[in-house]
Amino acid sequence: MVNFWRVQPVNFWVAVKFWGLSKPPRRPSDPLVALDRACERYHGNVEALVKEGVTDDNRSQVVVAIRKHAQVMENLSEKVA
């Protein structure tokens, strides 16, 4: 018999989700709150990446990627307006 607690941690979390012991976070009732939270999370991730991961070699590629993300957000705002 296999000892459940000695199984790889990934299998443990799969079992936890399967049995419903872990619930996914609920969506906020207010979409503006969800949008603000997503924006803060994105900004924090990008800021950390720029602080730690940008070198002289990849600086121009990071700038292009950030501008592309800004363009995507601009297109979304135009769809809403």
CORZI-V12041 format. One record per helix or strand of 2 or more residues. SS is the DSSP state (a for helix, b for strand). FROM is the first residue (numbers start at 1). TO is the last residue. Records with the same first field share a line. If there is no record, write none. Layout:
SS->FROM-TO, FROM-TO
//
This chain:
a->4-6, 9-18, 31-53, 59-80
//
